[in-house]
Every structure is written in structure tokens, then in C-alpha cells.
Amino acid sequence: MKTNAARALDELGITYEIRTYALKEEEFSAEAVADCIGLPADIVFKTLVVKGDKGVCMAVIPGNKQLDQKALAQLSGNKKVEMVAVKDVLPLTGYIRGGVTALAVKKPYPVFVDASAGHLEKIAVSAGKPGAQLYLDAAKYLQAVKATLGHIAVTK
């Protein structure tokens, strides 16, 4: 299976493994995905689409955490940020809920990744469609999405 996100990594010469899974809509949490692909939830990152007064950005955080909106606002230079409505995710990113990734996005947005990713050897992120995750070198992912690291995730 090749997705646009996988093709973007191919173009950059970044190796990855695609892990597929099957989940029901109501089980679409990052923790459930982590269980399905056999990885701990703290290395399976979810990508959130957020909007602030300076525009849209993407927040990438561990699956077992939640977004600290105040911390993201400060890191991104916004006065405040809020999640984009699910109906707006596809038009903004080209991806649907459960398949959002910061790779090969319709329009390049600033990407803010929780600082915990900087301490990991490998992470998993969406491959660009529900049912598929990319498992790859964390540092190479951060370079590929031109990430800004910061403490933007808190325990649920």
C-alpha cells in the first residue's frame, strides 16, 4: 500500500514500515491503534489540525496524551488555538479523520510536535488513511515535516 505520505518519504529517501490495522469507527483512538499495531501508545503519535489567530497549524502528540492548547498557542505565536471542526479537516489537509498526517498535506502548515518525540528512536504516525501507520525514525520524521518541538501534550 502506497499513500501520498509514504511517497513523500520515498522522495526524501526515508525508510519506513507500514503497519495496517482494522478498527471500527468508535474505536478510532490512538490508544486502540497502538494496540492493533503492537506498539506502545506513547510512540504512536496522532496529528491534530488546529486553528489560531495566525492561521492553521498541525499538532503532533503521543496517542496517550491530550493537546495542551495554551502551550501550543504560546509555541506557535497565537493568542489562543482551538481544534478545527471535523468537517473542515478534509478541505484543509486532503485527509479524513483517522488518516491525518503532517506528511504530503494539501497545503504546508506549520507543524508542532511534542518534545517527547525528540527523545525517541522511532515513532508511528498516520500513513494518510485510516487503517495504516508509518513506523519510522523519529529524527527523520521531524526533519521531513520541518517540526518545531515543544511541550504541547499533557496526560489525559
Backbone as CSV, one residue per row, in Angstrom:
resi,resn,N_x,N_y,N_z,CA_x,CA_y,CA_z,C_x,C_y,C_z
1,MET,0.841,-1.178,0.000,0.000,0.000,0.000,0.890,1.246,0.000
2,LYS,0.663,2.112,-0.964,1.405,3.374,-1.009,0.423,4.524,-0.866
3,THR,0.683,5.381,0.081,-0.109,6.587,0.271,0.747,7.782,-0.136
4,ASN,0.134,8.945,-0.222,0.907,10.144,-0.541,1.979,10.403,0.514
5,ALA,1.654,10.118,1.767,2.642,10.301,2.838,3.831,9.370,2.636
6,ALA,3.569,8.112,2.274,4.651,7.152,2.019,5.470,7.593,0.810
7,ARG,4.807,8.070,-0.218,5.524,8.559,-1.409,6.425,9.745,-1.055
8,ALA,5.947,10.619,-0.177,6.760,11.773,0.246,8.026,11.296,0.960
9,LEU,7.893,10.272,1.788,9.075,9.715,2.465,10.008,9.057,1.457
10,ASP,9.438,8.363,0.474,10.258,7.746,-0.578,11.092,8.806,-1.288
11,GLU,10.459,9.933,-1.631,11.167,11.017,-2.332,12.306,11.583,-1.493
12,LEU,12.132,11.560,-0.174,13.166,12.075,0.727,14.205,11.010,1.087
13,GLY,13.998,9.790,0.602,14.931,8.706,0.897,14.845,8.204,2.331
14,ILE,13.680,8.371,2.958,13.488,7.956,4.343,12.809,6.585,4.361
15,THR,13.433,5.643,5.047,12.854,4.300,5.127,11.781,4.260,6.215
16,TYR,10.812,3.381,6.033,9.686,3.261,6.957,9.073,1.882,6.800
17,GLU,8.235,1.555,7.742,7.455,0.321,7.680,5.989,0.744,7.757
18,ILE,5.145,0.168,6.917,3.709,0.442,7.011,3.070,-0.670,7.831
19,ARG,2.356,-0.280,8.869,1.621,-1.237,9.704,0.139,-0.968,9.508
20,THR,-0.573,-1.978,9.067,-2.007,-1.819,8.824,-2.811,-2.428,9.963
21,TYR,-4.038,-1.976,10.084,-4.923,-2.432,11.149,-6.368,-2.222,10.723
22,ALA,-7.274,-2.874,11.413,-8.712,-2.708,11.177,-9.363,-2.301,12.483
23,LEU,-10.074,-1.188,12.449,-10.779,-0.690,13.632,-12.164,-0.224,13.240
24,LYS,-13.088,-0.345,14.167,-14.416,0.227,13.967,-14.328,1.720,14.244
25,GLU,-15.224,2.490,13.644,-15.234,3.952,13.802,-15.178,4.382,15.270
26,GLU,-15.942,3.717,16.131,-15.993,4.130,17.532,-14.720,3.774,18.298
27,GLU,-13.824,3.003,17.692,-12.569,2.610,18.337,-11.378,3.365,17.737
28,PHE,-11.623,4.508,17.159,-10.593,5.217,16.416,-9.605,6.004,17.272
29,SER,-9.426,5.636,18.517,-8.484,6.365,19.362,-7.057,5.926,19.037
30,ALA,-6.112,6.799,19.341,-4.707,6.470,19.108,-4.276,5.281,19.973
31,GLU,-4.874,5.145,21.158,-4.549,4.011,22.018,-4.995,2.699,21.362
32,ALA,-6.195,2.701,20.755,-6.691,1.498,20.073,-5.806,1.157,18.876
33,VAL,-5.365,2.176,18.140,-4.463,1.959,17.005,-3.157,1.340,17.499
34,ALA,-2.611,1.881,18.583,-1.359,1.361,19.151,-1.501,-0.121,19.489
35,ASP,-2.609,-0.489,20.107,-2.850,-1.902,20.433,-2.860,-2.758,19.172
36,CYS,-3.530,-2.262,18.136,-3.661,-3.031,16.893,-2.331,-3.247,16.177
37,ILE,-1.440,-2.265,16.269,-0.171,-2.398,15.541,0.968,-2.864,16.439
38,GLY,0.661,-3.166,17.694,1.648,-3.745,18.588,2.729,-2.797,19.074
39,LEU,2.374,-1.532,19.261,3.337,-0.547,19.755,2.755,0.175,20.968
40,PRO,3.612,0.676,21.860,3.103,1.436,22.999,2.493,2.766,22.543
41,ALA,1.440,3.195,23.220,0.727,4.421,22.830,1.596,5.674,22.898
42,ASP,2.659,5.647,23.698,3.491,6.843,23.804,4.418,7.043,22.605
43,ILE,4.480,6.077,21.689,5.261,6.284,20.462,4.375,6.289,19.210
44,VAL,3.062,6.111,19.403,2.108,6.234,18.301,1.518,7.637,18.410
45,PHE,1.932,8.506,17.504,1.555,9.915,17.578,0.329,10.200,16.722
46,LYS,-0.539,11.070,17.250,-1.714,11.493,16.491,-1.480,12.915,16.006
47,THR,-2.028,13.229,14.839,-1.868,14.544,14.233,-3.196,15.276,14.296
48,LEU,-3.182,16.429,14.935,-4.383,17.236,15.124,-4.289,18.503,14.283
49,VAL,-5.411,18.911,13.721,-5.465,20.139,12.931,-6.075,21.217,13.818
50,VAL,-5.340,22.305,13.963,-5.679,23.351,14.920,-5.662,24.698,14.219
51,LYS,-6.485,25.614,14.704,-6.506,26.960,14.129,-6.345,27.986,15.235
52,GLY,-5.503,28.982,14.951,-5.299,30.092,15.871,-5.499,31.393,15.123
53,ASP,-5.229,32.500,15.774,-5.400,33.794,15.112,-4.383,34.006,13.990
54,LYS,-3.315,33.211,13.953,-2.319,33.308,12.877,-2.540,32.266,11.790
55,GLY,-3.635,31.501,11.891,-3.945,30.520,10.864,-3.901,29.084,11.363
56,VAL,-3.926,28.173,10.401,-3.966,26.736,10.682,-2.553,26.215,10.955
57,CYS,-2.468,25.259,11.867,-1.213,24.553,12.112,-1.555,23.117,12.493
58,MET,-0.542,22.290,12.584,-0.734,20.895,12.956,0.031,20.618,14.242
59,ALA,-0.637,19.863,15.124,-0.020,19.461,16.390,0.104,17.945,16.386
60,VAL,1.291,17.450,16.655,1.558,16.009,16.644,1.965,15.617,18.058
61,ILE,1.115,14.782,18.674,1.327,14.437,20.079,1.183,12.928,20.291
62,PRO,1.757,12.405,21.392,1.612,10.976,21.675,0.143,10.590,21.829
63,GLY,-0.172,9.387,21.421,-1.546,8.907,21.442,-2.155,8.800,22.820
64,ASN,-1.327,8.703,23.842,-1.853,8.569,25.200,-1.907,9.907,25.937
65,LYS,-1.783,10.992,25.197,-1.802,12.336,25.797,-2.905,13.166,25.138
66,GLN,-3.113,14.357,25.674,-4.023,15.300,25.034,-3.287,16.611,24.786
67,LEU,-3.794,17.372,23.855,-3.155,18.626,23.475,-3.320,19.671,24.569
68,ASP,-2.228,20.329,24.909,-2.243,21.484,25.808,-2.371,22.712,24.903
69,GLN,-3.592,23.196,24.749,-3.844,24.282,23.798,-3.112,25.565,24.173
70,LYS,-3.002,25.855,25.449,-2.275,27.061,25.871,-0.805,26.965,25.500
71,ALA,-0.215,25.789,25.717,1.202,25.602,25.379,1.411,25.705,23.877
72,LEU,0.499,25.121,23.089,0.626,25.216,21.633,0.465,26.660,21.171
73,ALA,-0.486,27.376,21.737,-0.678,28.777,21.368,0.605,29.568,21.610
74,GLN,1.205,29.367,22.764,2.439,30.083,23.082,3.562,29.692,22.118
75,LEU,3.728,28.399,21.872,4.794,27.923,20.987,4.606,28.417,19.555
76,SER,3.355,28.477,19.113,3.058,28.854,17.726,2.886,30.358,17.522
77,GLY,2.931,31.117,18.600,2.801,32.564,18.484,1.365,33.040,18.341
78,ASN,0.414,32.183,18.676,-1.003,32.547,18.629,-1.461,33.001,20.010
79,LYS,-2.526,33.829,20.027,-3.110,34.219,21.308,-3.839,33.039,21.918
80,LYS,-4.535,32.260,21.074,-5.194,31.036,21.501,-5.377,30.151,20.279
81,VAL,-5.583,28.869,20.518,-5.821,27.916,19.438,-7.012,27.047,19.810
82,GLU,-7.644,26.487,18.780,-8.735,25.542,19.001,-8.713,24.511,17.893
83,MET,-9.279,23.361,18.180,-9.344,22.292,17.191,-10.213,22.735,16.024
84,VAL,-9.822,22.343,14.833,-10.616,22.602,13.637,-11.780,21.609,13.641
85,ALA,-12.946,22.038,13.187,-14.105,21.144,13.107,-13.798,19.991,12.156
86,VAL,-14.295,18.794,12.469,-14.032,17.604,11.657,-14.407,17.849,10.192
87,LYS,-15.496,18.577,9.944,-15.933,18.836,8.558,-14.920,19.676,7.776
88,ASP,-14.053,20.399,8.469,-13.070,21.255,7.803,-11.716,20.570,7.593
89,VAL,-11.520,19.405,8.201,-10.222,18.727,8.128,-9.876,18.322,6.688
90,LEU,-10.794,17.676,5.990,-10.522,17.235,4.612,-10.226,18.410,3.681
91,PRO,-11.054,19.462,3.647,-10.728,20.580,2.751,-9.381,21.247,3.059
92,LEU,-9.005,21.283,4.333,-7.746,21.930,4.715,-6.519,21.069,4.432
93,THR,-6.642,19.758,4.664,-5.457,18.892,4.626,-5.421,17.892,3.474
94,GLY,-6.599,17.536,2.949,-6.665,16.466,1.958,-6.788,15.106,2.613
95,TYR,-6.905,15.070,3.936,-7.021,13.824,4.687,-8.323,13.800,5.479
96,ILE,-8.811,12.571,5.765,-10.011,12.434,6.570,-9.647,12.059,8.001
97,ARG,-10.609,12.242,8.909,-10.405,11.881,10.318,-9.914,10.440,10.399
98,GLY,-8.903,10.231,11.220,-8.330,8.902,11.360,-7.184,8.649,10.395
99,GLY,-6.963,9.594,9.473,-5.892,9.443,8.498,-5.055,10.694,8.329
100,VAL,-5.214,11.645,9.232,-4.485,12.913,9.114,-3.020,12.707,9.462
101,THR,-2.167,13.241,8.614,-0.729,13.214,8.834,-0.142,14.553,8.400
102,ALA,1.006,14.897,8.930,1.671,16.150,8.548,2.513,15.972,7.287
103,LEU,2.552,14.756,6.750,3.316,14.468,5.528,2.409,14.626,4.305
104,ALA,2.903,15.280,3.270,2.188,15.424,1.992,0.811,16.050,2.180
105,VAL,0.742,17.069,3.012,-0.510,17.781,3.244,-0.820,18.635,2.020
106,LYS,-2.115,18.821,1.766,-2.595,19.612,0.630,-1.880,20.978,0.558
107,LYS,-1.734,21.621,1.712,-1.053,22.909,1.817,-0.099,22.803,3.014
108,PRO,1.132,23.258,2.872,2.058,23.131,4.017,1.679,24.067,5.169
109,TYR,1.443,23.479,6.309,1.142,24.241,7.526,2.299,24.060,8.496
110,PRO,2.466,25.010,9.417,3.481,24.805,10.452,3.135,23.552,11.264
111,VAL,4.157,22.781,11.603,3.961,21.535,12.344,4.682,21.651,13.684
112,PHE,3.923,21.436,14.755,4.455,21.486,16.109,4.321,20.087,16.711
113,VAL,5.446,19.543,17.144,5.485,18.173,17.645,5.889,18.204,19.112
114,ASP,5.215,17.372,19.908,5.553,17.312,21.323,7.030,16.946,21.491
115,ALA,7.662,17.595,22.441,9.100,17.416,22.689,9.483,15.971,22.978
116,SER,8.547,15.158,23.447,8.868,13.760,23.745,9.356,13.013,22.502
117,ALA,8.942,13.438,21.321,9.378,12.786,20.078,10.883,12.929,19.874
118,GLY,11.442,14.008,20.385,12.868,14.247,20.234,13.739,13.268,21.005
119,HIS,13.131,12.520,21.915,13.869,11.554,22.735,13.650,10.111,22.275
120,LEU,12.866,9.953,21.228,12.536,8.604,20.765,13.394,8.200,19.574
121,GLU,13.648,6.910,19.476,14.368,6.383,18.317,13.425,6.268,17.125
122,LYS,12.223,5.717,17.366,11.235,5.538,16.304,9.868,5.979,16.789
123,ILE,9.040,6.417,15.832,7.652,6.754,16.140,6.762,6.210,15.035
124,ALA,5.481,6.173,15.339,4.475,5.804,14.343,3.541,6.995,14.172
125,VAL,3.216,7.294,12.922,2.273,8.359,12.586,1.357,7.830,11.490
126,SER,0.238,8.499,11.300,-0.686,8.051,10.262,-0.010,8.047,8.898
127,ALA,-0.364,7.053,8.103,0.167,6.949,6.741,-0.664,7.764,5.755
128,GLY,-1.701,8.428,6.255,-2.522,9.262,5.379,-3.873,8.675,5.061
129,LYS,-4.180,7.532,5.648,-5.514,6.953,5.515,-5.800,6.088,6.725
130,PRO,-7.052,6.031,7.131,-7.383,5.176,8.273,-6.981,3.732,7.979
131,GLY,-6.424,3.088,8.984,-6.025,1.696,8.826,-4.559,1.494,8.488
132,ALA,-3.778,2.574,8.455,-2.357,2.436,8.127,-1.522,3.442,8.915
133,GLN,-0.440,2.940,9.480,0.508,3.768,10.220,1.890,3.609,9.614
134,LEU,2.659,4.690,9.620,4.054,4.660,9.202,4.905,4.554,10.463
135,TYR,5.801,3.590,10.501,6.704,3.411,11.632,8.090,3.751,11.114
136,LEU,8.695,4.815,11.664,9.947,5.315,11.108,10.822,5.987,12.153
137,ASP,12.030,6.321,11.747,12.997,7.019,12.577,12.410,8.374,12.980
138,ALA,12.364,8.634,14.285,11.750,9.862,14.790,12.456,11.115,14.274
139,ALA,13.782,11.130,14.305,14.526,12.317,13.872,14.274,12.614,12.396
140,LYS,14.180,11.584,11.581,13.931,11.794,10.152,12.515,12.298,9.907
141,TYR,11.563,11.820,10.692,10.190,12.342,10.591,10.170,13.825,10.936
142,LEU,10.829,14.190,12.018,10.861,15.592,12.448,11.455,16.490,11.365
143,GLN,12.501,16.005,10.698,13.092,16.766,9.594,12.126,16.848,8.413
144,ALA,11.476,15.743,8.100,10.587,15.688,6.934,9.429,16.674,7.047
145,VAL,8.901,16.852,8.257,7.755,17.758,8.434,8.189,19.155,8.895
146,LYS,9.509,19.359,8.994,10.057,20.652,9.438,9.448,21.055,10.786
147,ALA,9.494,20.120,11.712,8.835,20.270,13.008,9.504,21.280,13.916
148,THR,8.674,21.948,14.684,9.108,22.739,15.829,8.721,21.933,17.061
149,LEU,9.699,21.616,17.888,9.447,20.827,19.088,9.075,21.719,20.276
150,GLY,8.184,21.213,21.102,7.804,21.924,22.325,6.952,21.036,23.206
151,HIS,6.790,21.415,24.437,5.991,20.643,25.384,4.522,21.016,25.193
152,ILE,3.842,20.307,24.285,2.455,20.645,23.927,1.449,19.561,24.293
153,ALA,1.895,18.513,24.971,0.997,17.422,25.341,0.987,17.250,26.850
154,VAL,-0.178,16.907,27.369,-0.338,16.656,28.803,-1.065,15.330,28.994
155,THR,-0.905,14.753,30.169,-1.576,13.497,30.485,-3.076,13.721,30.536
156,LYS,-3.805,12.761,29.983,-5.273,12.867,29.935,-5.871,12.868,31.318
